[in-house]
Amino acid sequence: METITSELDKFAIDVQALKETSDEPAIMLQYLSQVAMVERVEEGVRLSLLLQSQDVITGFQVKDERGEWVAAVDAHINEEMNRRVELFALERLPETLHVRVQYEAPYEGGTFKGDEPLRLVFDASSIQPLEEAE
């Protein structure tokens, strides 16, 4: 599996949510920002993903290098905007990252729940530097 590398310590990269077994866009696409933030750290990389409609997304895990599902190491919630940023610690950033999302959405007077595997595909050609926060 290919790894995305950059000389930058902090960068933004385009990400696309695709179904697990096909290159069709996943329904999750509407709940995930199409830009991820990456920071190189001594232990590897920290990946920040912005989840929109965070009240619908009840859980989110990524598959790490050992093939284990791991939850975010940190999360920041903006209740007013109904968004959540989840931070994942990885050894490297693969071109394709397998993820699982748990969701709960109102549907026809009831609640529709699910736990869906999908893939996040990162576009190395889209890397843009992020300025240090002042």
Buried (B, 14 or more C-beta within 10 A) or exposed (E): EEEBEBEBEBBBBBBBBBBEEEEEEBBBBEBBBEBBBBBBEEEBBBBBBBBBBBBBBBEBBBBBEEEEEBEBEEBEBEEEEEBBBBBBBBEEBBBEBBBBBBBBBEEEEEEEEEEBBBBBBBEBEBBEEBEEEE
